[in-house]
Amino acid sequence: MNHQEAPRSAVVVIGVGAMGLAIARRLGSGRRLLLADYSEVSLEAAAAACRGEGHTVESHTVDISDRGSVVKLAAAAADLGHLDAVVHTAGVSPTMATARQIYEVDLLGTAHVIDAFLAVASPGTSLVSVASMAGYLASLSPDFERHLATVATDQLLNHKGIDLDSSNAAEAYIVAKRGNQLRVQAAAHDWGTKGARLNTISPGVTSTPMGIAELAGPTGAYIQSMIDLSGARRTGTPDDIAATAAFLTGPESSFITGNDILVDGGAIAAQRWNTGN
């Protein structure tokens, strides 16, 4: 920065796909921006793009399925100044991963992020984790939901409802995303003791490479029918999710924690109430 004081607050964006990049651009101005991703190639491209637009950027490779890797990321974030916001967008979907990978990355990885960033959170910190409208399609027993919400993280994948070797990646995705919602609910009290908040966003079908791949995949016709039946009758955009993340990490949402915002254009509402019939 030319003759200007470096920002004293920081924003962390985990996952630098289309959604993560839109969020980084929305939240990064005037703050140190820490971008994290598993792919070094994607990470450096995103960091270069943000630097070219005037952002102050650090980059950090991370494997969210590895607790130690996430702990190192959180420590690096804490070194940048007050941690204003952490937005966790990284994940895999049924067309790109096995059930085991979905459980390890989407479910366990999110728990690692919640745990590691609690340790460095301070008053005003807001964590937003991207879940999915798929979580609203789950029908799980109370015992399974309690397990997903509250069990120690190192035991999270040890439940009869989680089959790591299942061939049904779509079912694993639904369970994992419901688990994200529940895990955030259960963690709100502990985050509150630090003066911090956390919430989930559950996007509907969004125009990202992952979303487009799902539309072209085995369940694409069903997903398209959900879009057609929805109130908005369109896919979401990365900017739709970035706007919601900006709200949840800003002062206007200071009384919202342990909650989920469904950003799906009304797709789940239509599925539940058959409003298109």
Buried (B, 14 or more C-beta within 10 A) or exposed (E): EEEEEEBEBBBBBBBBBBBBBBBBBBBBEEBBBBBBBBEEEBBBBBBEBBEEEEBBBBBBBBBBBBBEBBBBBBEBBBEBBBBBBBBBBBBBBBBBBBBBBBBBBBBBBBBBBBBBBBEBBEEBBBBBBBBBBBBBBBEBEEEBBEBBBEBEBEEBBEBEEBBBEBEEBBBBBBBBBBBBBBBBBBBBEBBEEBEBBBBBBBBBBBBBEBBBBBBEBEEBEEBEBBBEBBEBEBBBBBBBBBBBBBBBBEEEBEEBBBBBBBBBBBBBBBBEEEEEE
